[in-house]
Amino acid sequence: MPVLVLAPDVIAKIAAGEVVERPASVIKELVENSLDAGSTNIEVHIKDAGKELIHIKDDGCGIAKDDLEQIFQRHATSKISNMEDLEKLASMGFRGEALYSVAAVSDIILRSKTPVIPAKAGIQKSGSPIKTFGNDNSAWEIHLQGGKRLDLKPTALSAQGTEIKITQLFYNTPARRKFLKSTTAEMQQIVNVFLPYALLYPQKRFVLTHGERSLIDLKPAFSAIDRIADALNLESKDFIETTQEFVELNSRVRMVLSNINVQRPRRDLQFIFVNNRPVESKNLSFNLNDIYRLILPPGVYPAFLLDIQIDPSEVDVNIHPTKREVRIRQEARLVSFVRHLTEYTLMQQGQAKTLSADEDKAAPMHQRSAPGAWPTNSITSPEQIVFNPMSSPNSESSIESHFLPTEKLGGHTIGDNFDTRPALGRSSHWQTSETSLFKNADNMQDKFARARYIGSFIHKYLIFETDQSMFLVDQHAAQERIMFEKFENQINAGTIEIQHLLTPILLKLTPAEHIAWEESAQQLKTVGIETTAFDDDTIAIQTQPILLKNIENALRVLLSGDDIARCDRTTIARRACKASIVSGDRLDVSQAAYQRNQLLACKDPFTCPHGRPTVVELKESFLDKQFLRI
């Protein structure tokens, strides 16, 4: 094919695809423009998750008429003028692509008013006063559709600032519009984009409405902690703020850290900023969460806000059109500094776990063992059994008395030597022939059923032995498989065992969680979780499936991520069980045997619902090789 130069309208749509992925992308770019304009009040009003209307108003410096004619051209920007400006960038926007890209795929009307120029007094030579007037025509409106200007005219605005209305988003790129997600999912994305800016600028007012409903209305706050507590529906007493200069990198680090009383099942309340820009940093995120492992139980995550101000010459923000990624020249040193500051702050100012009255009433229910879990007989020793062979001659028979009937299921023995792969069932992603998949199924399950429990390692892995093999069981993954299959069977049969709570559990939701709950309350009820609205920010949990051990975590996971209202029953069961199982429980001999028997009764006992192995076999030949015996 001959090489062709693309038409301007095609180029515009391609460029728009890099910047404007969904309504949330539009809101991100426009909010950043408002902040760059010095706005103190930012309002965003949307309809149909932005697909019908995105309307943003601010009280910034406004845009002059001459600039209105330029700003919708590609790479038109007031933020930089030459290459050197990239090394001292202080604004959020700088590419000059946002308005150009939005206009290329929508119908957009922009109205803006600049400050009125005061009238100048004076006297003519004749002695009569000079008749001069202020700049009454300081408000102008421009209208574009598909990147083409339709009108530019004076308009009336009551106050200084800018107002933008965007309709028919993606009207000329139907493929992009077709792949937008549900209203709930798109609204969650919008909230997740809008919220970080509201947290970073507590002194400004932020408003977000959807249709006739107010989702976020944050008035100026006295401190970052007050703003975070208001925005996320948390307690201000559960946060610590610290600021520290890092002279060697010419930087300043400000952190707002949650204490032990904030425990989330996901990393959904963690915000990182570099020079006022929300960014994603796996390195910083990992290190902060790693420090929190010192004070939080496994499987839960903190909330935090990390604000890094650093010399712009040390940062490269020109990596991706969305500007979500940055490169820091001496990142390793900065990460080390942040890590030590986090640890010091939490150790010096952290608080003890507190229990509210509502949690206290609900505690006995949470602490009970669910049907299908291991027996609740108490552990005789405060220390976990670790490599403690059962010396009693009757110990083998006592374990066998707990056995449940097992099915003949797919599985295989792992090689002649040690293999880190699990004993596989049908759902495993490992490549294996159909013959090998079933040839040793009975052998694998029979060996595991006969295995003798000899102890555990770090409250995580159970150890069983047979004549020539040792089995390591991930107790968390095993319990997740057990609970998942039981819960899924109950959902499919329509016979979910539920617990009616005498005292409802009150759960405060973030704005994104509340959007998901409004859409999925009926779906949750069909799986045994009945909830009602308690107030604007809180729901009351009235019932819960007996099988779920931690209903608060399970519900938060269900309300985050993909649209729960559109999930199938298997997905719901998988997500609920993942959040409900807590690793690190201490199991005694009978409990370990009971879990093993329940695992063997599963359809797919050797992988968890997410594909991880539940059981790994180490053969004698593998150990002999490690010790150079063969």
C-alpha positions in Angstrom: 0.0 0.0 0.0 1.2 3.6 -0.7 2.2 5.8 2.2 -0.4 8.4 2.8 -0.5 11.5 5.1 -3.6 11.2 7.2 -6.4 13.8 7.0 -6.5 16.4 9.8 -9.8 15.0 11.2 -8.4 11.5 11.4 -5.2 12.8 13.2 -7.5 14.7 15.6 -9.4 11.6 16.5 -6.3 9.5 17.0 -4.8 12.2 19.2 -8.0 12.4 21.2 -7.9 8.6 21.8 -4.6 9.0 23.6 -5.9 11.7 26.0 -9.6 11.2 26.2 -10.3 7.5 27.0 -13.6 8.0 28.9 -15.6 10.8 30.6 -13.3 10.6 33.6 -10.4 11.6 31.4 -12.2 14.7 30.3 -13.0 15.7 33.9 -9.4 15.1 34.9 -8.1 17.5 32.2 -10.6 20.2 32.9 -10.2 20.1 36.7 -6.4 20.5 36.2 -7.0 23.5 33.9 -9.2 25.0 36.6 -6.5 24.5 39.2 -3.9 26.0 36.9 -6.2 29.0 36.5 -6.1 29.7 40.3 -9.7 28.6 41.0 -10.9 28.3 44.6 -14.3 26.9 43.7 -14.6 24.0 41.2 -18.0 22.5 40.4 -18.6 19.5 38.1 -22.1 18.6 37.1 -22.7 15.5 35.0 -25.5 13.5 33.5 -25.5 9.8 32.5 -22.0 9.4 33.8 -20.7 12.1 31.5 -22.1 10.5 28.3 -24.9 13.1 28.1 -23.4 16.1 29.8 -20.2 17.3 31.5 -20.5 20.8 32.9 -17.6 22.3 34.8 -17.5 25.8 36.4 -14.7 27.6 38.2 -13.8 31.0 39.5 -10.3 31.2 38.0 -8.6 33.9 36.0 -10.7 33.4 32.9 -9.7 33.3 29.2 -9.4 36.4 27.1 -11.1 36.6 23.7 -7.9 36.4 21.7 -6.8 33.3 23.6 -10.2 31.6 23.0 -9.5 31.6 19.3 -6.2 29.7 20.0 -6.8 27.3 22.9 -8.6 24.6 20.8 -5.7 24.3 18.4 -3.3 21.4 18.9 -0.3 22.1 21.2 -1.7 25.6 22.0 -0.7 26.2 25.7 0.1 29.1 28.0 2.1 26.8 30.3 5.4 26.6 28.4 7.1 28.4 25.5 10.3 26.5 24.9 12.1 23.2 25.7 13.8 24.6 28.8 10.4 25.2 30.4 9.9 21.5 30.7 12.7 21.3 33.3 11.0 23.8 35.6 7.4 22.9 35.0 5.1 24.0 37.8 1.7 23.7 36.2 -0.4 20.5 35.8 -1.1 20.9 32.1 1.6 21.7 29.5 1.0 19.6 26.4 -1.8 21.8 24.9 -3.7 18.7 23.8 -6.6 18.4 26.3 -9.1 20.9 24.9 -8.1 20.1 21.3 -8.7 16.4 22.0 -12.0 16.9 23.8 -13.3 19.2 21.1 -12.4 16.7 18.4 -14.9 14.1 19.8 -17.7 16.2 21.3 -19.9 19.3 21.1 -18.3 21.9 23.4 -19.3 25.4 24.5 -16.8 27.4 26.5 -17.8 30.6 28.2 -15.2 32.7 30.1 -14.9 36.0 31.8 -11.7 37.8 32.6 -11.3 40.4 35.3 -12.9 43.7 34.4 -10.3 46.4 33.7 -11.0 49.5 35.9 -12.0 52.7 34.1 -9.3 55.3 33.8 -10.1 58.9 35.0 -8.6 61.9 33.2 -9.1 65.4 31.8 -9.1 66.4 28.2 -7.1 69.4 27.0 -10.4 71.2 26.7 -10.9 70.8 30.4 -13.8 68.3 30.1 -13.4 64.9 31.7 -12.4 61.9 29.6 -15.2 59.4 29.1 -13.7 56.0 29.7 -15.3 52.8 30.7 -14.3 49.5 32.2 -14.0 46.4 30.0 -17.7 45.4 30.1 -17.2 43.0 27.2 -14.9 40.7 29.2 -17.1 37.6 28.8 -17.0 35.6 25.6 -18.4 32.3 24.3 -17.0 29.9 21.8 -18.8 26.8 20.3 -17.1 23.9 18.6 -18.3 20.5 17.3 -16.0 17.8 16.1 -13.1 20.3 16.4 -14.7 22.8 14.0 -15.6 26.3 15.3 -19.2 27.1 14.9 -19.4 30.4 16.8 -17.5 33.1 18.8 -19.6 35.8 20.4 -19.9 38.0 23.5 -21.9 36.4 26.4 -23.1 37.2 29.9 -21.4 35.8 32.9 -22.2 37.0 36.4 -18.7 36.4 37.8 -15.1 35.9 36.7 -14.1 32.4 35.7 -14.8 29.7 33.1 -17.7 27.5 32.3 -17.5 24.5 29.9 -20.4 22.4 28.7 -19.6 19.2 26.8 -22.3 17.1 25.2 -22.4 14.2 22.7 -19.1 12.8 23.9 -17.6 10.4 21.3 -20.5 11.1 18.9 -18.1 10.8 16.0 -16.1 7.9 17.4 -18.9 5.2 18.0 -16.3 2.5 18.7 -15.0 4.4 21.7 -18.6 5.2 22.9 -19.6 1.5 22.5 -16.9 0.3 24.8 -17.8 2.6 27.7 -18.9 0.7 30.8 -22.1 0.9 32.7 -23.2 4.1 34.4 -22.1 2.8 37.8 -18.6 1.8 36.6 -18.0 5.1 34.7 -19.2 7.1 37.8 -16.8 5.2 40.0 -14.0 6.2 37.6 -15.1 9.8 37.7 -15.1 9.9 41.5 -11.7 8.2 41.6 -10.3 10.9 39.3 -12.0 13.9 41.0 -11.4 12.9 44.6 -7.5 13.2 44.7 -7.6 16.8 43.7 -10.1 17.5 46.5 -7.8 15.9 49.0 -4.7 17.7 47.9 -6.3 21.2 48.0 -8.3 21.3 51.3 -8.5 25.1 51.1 -10.6 25.0 47.9 -14.2 24.0 47.5 -15.1 21.0 45.3 -18.5 20.0 44.1 -19.5 16.9 42.1 -23.1 16.1 41.2 -24.7 13.4 39.0 -28.1 14.3 37.7 -30.0 15.8 40.6 -27.9 14.1 43.3 -24.9 15.6 45.1 -22.0 13.1 45.3 -19.3 15.3 46.7 -19.7 18.8 48.3 -16.5 19.7 50.2 -16.3 23.2 51.7 -12.8 24.6 52.5 -11.3 22.7 55.4 -8.9 23.9 58.1 -6.4 21.0 57.5 -5.6 18.1 55.2 -6.8 15.7 57.9 -10.2 17.3 58.2 -10.6 17.2 54.4 -9.6 13.5 54.2 -12.0 12.6 57.0 -14.9 14.5 55.4 -14.2 13.2 51.9 -13.7 9.6 52.8 -16.2 9.4 55.6 -13.5 8.4 58.2 -12.6 9.7 61.6 -10.0 12.5 61.8 -8.6 11.1 65.0 -7.4 8.0 63.0 -4.9 10.1 60.9 -1.5 11.4 61.5 0.1 14.3 59.6 3.8 14.9 59.2 6.1 17.1 57.0 9.8 16.7 56.6 12.4 18.5 54.4 14.8 16.3 52.4 17.6 18.8 51.8 19.8 16.6 49.7 17.2 16.3 47.0 15.8 19.8 47.5 12.4 18.3 48.3 9.7 18.3 50.9 7.5 15.3 51.9 4.1 15.7 53.5 2.2 12.6 54.6 -1.2 12.0 56.1 -1.1 8.4 57.4 -3.9 6.3 58.9 -3.3 4.5 62.1 -4.3 0.9 63.0 -8.0 1.7 63.1 -8.3 2.2 59.3 -8.2 -1.2 57.7 -9.3 -1.6 54.1 -9.5 -4.8 52.0 -8.1 -3.0 49.0 -5.6 -0.2 48.2 -8.4 2.1 47.2 -7.7 4.9 49.7 -4.0 5.5 48.9 -3.0 8.7 47.1 0.4 9.8 45.8 1.3 13.2 44.5 4.5 14.6 43.0 4.5 18.4 42.6 0.7 18.5 43.0 0.2 15.9 40.3 -1.6 12.6 41.1 0.7 9.8 40.0 1.0 6.1 40.2 4.2 4.7 41.7 4.6 1.0 42.4 7.8 1.6 44.2 6.5 4.2 46.7 3.2 2.3 47.1 5.0 -1.0 47.9 7.3 0.5 50.4 4.6 2.3 52.3 2.4 -0.8 52.5 5.4 -2.8 53.5 5.9 -0.6 56.5 2.3 -1.0 57.5 2.8 -4.7 57.8 4.4 -3.9 61.1 1.1 -2.9 62.6 -1.7 -4.2 60.4 -2.9 -7.8 60.1 -2.4 -9.7 56.8 -4.8 -9.0 54.0 -5.7 -5.4 54.9 -4.4 -2.1 53.8 -4.1 1.5 55.2 -5.2 4.8 53.8 -2.6 7.5 53.2 -1.8 10.6 51.3 1.8 11.2 50.2 2.6 14.7 48.8 6.1 15.1 47.4 7.3 18.6 46.4 10.6 18.3 44.6 12.8 20.5 42.3 11.0 20.2 38.8 14.4 19.7 37.2 14.6 16.3 39.1 11.3 15.1 37.7 10.3 14.0 34.2 6.5 14.3 33.7 6.7 14.1 29.9 6.3 10.3 29.7 2.7 9.6 28.8 -0.2 11.7 27.6 -2.2 11.0 30.7 0.6 12.3 32.9 0.0 9.6 35.5 3.6 8.4 35.4 6.7 10.4 36.4 10.4 9.6 36.6 12.4 10.9 39.5 16.1 11.2 39.0 17.2 9.9 42.4 14.1 7.8 43.2 15.8 5.2 45.3 17.1 7.8 47.8 13.7 9.5 47.9 11.9 6.2 48.5 14.3 5.3 51.3 13.7 8.6 52.9 9.9 8.2 52.7 10.1 4.7 54.0 12.0 5.7 57.1 9.8 8.7 57.7 6.7 6.5 57.5 8.1 4.0 60.0 9.2 6.7 62.4 5.8 8.5 62.3 3.8 5.4 62.8 5.9 4.1 65.7 6.0 7.5 67.4 2.5 8.7 66.9 0.4 5.6 66.2 -2.5 4.7 68.3 -4.0 1.5 69.7 -6.9 -0.2 68.1 -10.2 1.2 69.2 -13.6 -0.6 69.1 -16.8 1.4 68.5 -20.0 0.5 70.2 -21.4 -0.9 67.0 -18.4 -3.1 66.4 -18.5 -4.3 70.0 -22.1 -5.5 69.6 -21.3 -7.2 66.4 -18.1 -8.8 67.6 -19.5 -12.1 68.9 -21.1 -12.8 65.5 -17.8 -12.1 63.7 -15.9 -14.3 66.0 -18.1 -17.4 65.5 -17.0 -20.1 63.2 -19.0 -20.4 60.0 -20.5 -23.8 59.0 -17.9 -25.4 56.8 -15.0 -23.8 58.6 -12.7 -25.8 60.9 -14.0 -26.7 64.3 -13.9 -24.1 67.0 -12.2 -26.2 69.8 -9.7 -24.0 71.6 -6.0 -24.3 71.1 -4.4 -25.7 74.2 -1.1 -23.8 73.8 -0.7 -20.1 73.0 2.1 -21.0 70.6 1.3 -22.4 67.2 2.3 -26.0 66.6 5.5 -25.9 64.5 7.0 -29.1 63.4 5.5 -31.0 66.3 5.2 -34.7 65.4 2.2 -36.4 66.9 3.7 -38.9 69.3 0.5 -40.4 70.6 -0.1 -43.9 69.1 -3.8 -43.0 68.6 -3.1 -39.7 66.9 -3.5 -41.1 63.4 -6.9 -42.6 64.2 -8.1 -39.4 65.8 -7.4 -37.5 62.6 -9.0 -40.2 60.5 -12.2 -39.9 62.6 -12.7 -36.4 61.0 -12.5 -37.6 57.4 -15.4 -36.7 55.1 -16.2 -38.7 52.0 -14.0 -37.7 49.1 -14.8 -37.6 45.4 -12.7 -39.0 42.6 -11.5 -35.8 41.0 -9.0 -34.6 38.5 -5.4 -34.1 39.7 -1.9 -35.3 39.1 1.3 -36.1 40.9 3.9 -33.5 40.3 6.9 -35.0 38.4 9.4 -37.3 39.8 11.0 -34.5 41.7 9.9 -31.3 43.4 7.8 -29.0 41.3 6.4 -25.7 42.5 3.2 -26.3 40.5 0.1 -27.4 42.4 -1.6 -30.8 42.0 -3.8 -29.6 39.2 -7.5 -29.8 38.5 -9.5 -28.8 35.4 -9.4 -25.1 36.1 -5.6 -24.8 36.4 -3.8 -22.7 33.8 -0.7 -25.0 33.7 -0.2 -26.9 30.5 -0.6 -30.6 30.9 -2.0 -33.4 28.7 -5.4 -34.9 29.4 -3.8 -38.2 30.1 -1.5 -36.9 32.8 -4.3 -34.8 34.2 -6.4 -37.8 35.2 -3.9 -40.7 35.3 -2.7 -40.0 38.9 -5.9 -38.3 40.3 -6.8 -41.1 42.7 -3.1 -41.6 43.7 -2.8 -37.9 44.5 -5.9 -37.6 46.5 -5.4 -40.9 48.3 -1.9 -40.0 49.3 -3.0 -36.6 50.6 -6.0 -38.2 52.5 -3.6 -40.7 54.2 -1.0 -38.0 55.1 -0.3 -37.3 58.7 -0.3 -33.8 60.0 3.0 -32.9 61.6 2.8 -29.1 62.2 2.7 -25.7 60.5 5.0 -23.0 59.4 4.5 -19.3 60.3 0.7 -19.8 60.7 0.4 -20.0 56.9 1.5 -23.4 55.7 0.3 -26.7 57.0 2.7 -29.7 56.8 1.5 -33.3 56.1 3.7 -36.3 55.5 3.2 -39.7 53.8 5.6 -42.6 53.3 7.7 -40.8 50.6 6.2 -37.3 50.3 5.6 -34.2 52.2 2.6 -31.9 51.4 2.6 -28.2 52.1 -0.9 -26.7 52.3 -1.6 -23.0 52.0 -4.3 -22.8 54.7 -5.6 -19.4 53.4 -5.9 -20.6 49.8 -7.4 -24.0 50.9 -10.0 -22.3 53.1 -10.9 -19.9 50.3 -11.5 -22.9 48.0 -13.7 -24.5 50.6 -15.8 -21.5 51.3 -16.1 -20.5 47.7 -17.6 -23.8 46.6 -20.0 -23.9 49.5 -21.1 -20.4 48.9 -21.4 -20.8 45.2 -23.5 -24.0 45.6 -25.8 -22.1 48.0 -26.2 -19.2 45.6 -26.9 -21.5 42.7 -29.4 -23.5 44.7 -31.1 -20.5 46.1 -30.6 -21.8 49.7 -28.2 -19.3 51.2 -28.0 -19.6 55.0 -28.2 -16.2 56.4 -27.8 -14.6 59.8 -30.3 -11.9 60.8 -28.4 -9.4 62.8 -30.1 -8.2 66.0 -28.0 -5.0 65.8 -27.3 -3.9 62.2 -23.7 -3.2 61.3 -23.2 0.4 60.3 -20.7 0.8 57.4 -19.6 4.2 56.2 -18.9 4.2 52.5 -16.7 6.3 50.3 -18.4 8.2 47.4 -17.4 5.5 44.9 -18.6 2.7 47.2 -21.9 4.5 47.7 -22.5 4.8 43.9 -21.9 1.1 43.5 -24.2 0.3 46.5 -27.1 2.2 45.1 -26.9 0.3 41.9 -26.4 -3.2 43.4 -28.4 -3.3 46.7 -30.9 -5.7 45.2 -28.2 -7.9 43.7 -26.5 -8.1 47.1 -29.8 -9.1 48.7 -30.1 -12.1 46.4 -26.7 -13.4 47.8 -27.8 -13.0 51.4 -26.5 -9.4 52.1 -29.5 -7.2 52.9 -28.6 -3.5 53.4 -30.5 -0.3 53.9 -29.5 3.4 53.8 -28.8 4.7 57.3 -27.9 8.3 56.3 -26.3 10.0 53.3 -22.9 8.3 53.8 -23.7 5.1 55.8 -25.5 1.9 55.2 -26.9 -0.6 57.7 -26.1 -4.3 57.1 -29.2 -6.3 58.2 -28.3 -9.8 57.2 -25.2 -11.7 56.1 -24.4 -15.1 54.7 -23.3 -17.4 57.6 -20.4 -18.6 55.4 -18.8 -15.2 55.2 -16.5 -14.6 58.1 -15.9 -10.8 57.6 -18.9 -9.2 56.1 -17.5 -5.7 56.2 -14.4 -6.6 54.1 -16.5 -8.8 51.8 -19.0 -6.0 51.1 -16.3 -3.4 50.5 -14.6 -5.7 47.9 -18.0 -6.4 46.2 -18.6 -2.7 45.9 -15.2 -1.9 44.4 -13.8 -3.0 41.1 -16.1 -4.1 38.4 -19.8 -3.3 38.4 -21.3 -5.8 41.0 -24.8 -5.4 39.5 -23.5 -7.1 36.3 -21.4 -9.8 37.9 -22.4 -13.4 37.6 -22.9 -15.6 40.7 -19.6 -17.3 40.5 -17.8 -13.9 40.3 -19.7 -12.6 43.3 -18.9 -15.8 45.3 -15.2 -15.6 44.4 -14.8 -12.0 45.4 -16.8 -12.3 48.6 -14.9 -15.3 49.8 -11.5 -13.8 49.0 -12.3 -10.8 51.2 -13.8 -13.0 53.9 -10.9 -15.3 54.6 -8.2 -14.1 57.0 -4.8 -15.7 56.9 -2.7 -16.3 60.0 -5.4 -18.3 62.0 -3.9 -20.8 64.3 -5.0 -24.4 63.7 -4.5 -27.3 66.0 -4.3 -30.9 64.9 -8.0 -31.6 64.6 -8.6 -28.3 62.9 -5.9 -28.9 60.3 -7.3 -32.4 59.6 -10.8 -31.1 59.3 -9.7 -28.5 56.8 -7.8 -31.1 54.8 -10.9 -33.3 54.7 -13.2 -30.5 53.6 -10.6 -29.5 50.9 -10.7 -33.1 49.5 -14.5 -32.9 49.3 -14.2 -30.0 46.9 -14.7 -30.3 43.1 -11.3 -28.7 42.5 -9.3 -29.1 45.7 -5.8 -28.3 44.4 -6.3 -24.7 43.3 -7.9 -21.7 45.0 -10.7 -19.8 43.1 -8.1 -17.5 41.6 -5.9 -20.2 40.2 -3.2 -20.3 42.9 -2.2 -23.8 44.3 -3.6 -25.0 47.6 -1.3 -28.0 47.9 2.3 -28.6 46.9 4.0 -32.0 47.1 7.7 -32.4 47.9 8.9 -35.9 47.2 11.7 -37.7 49.0 13.8 -37.8 45.9 13.8 -33.9 45.7 15.0 -33.6 49.3 17.6 -36.3 48.8 19.0 -34.2 45.9 19.1 -31.1 48.0 21.2 -32.9 50.6 23.4 -34.5 48.0 22.3 -38.0 48.9 21.8 -39.0 45.3 
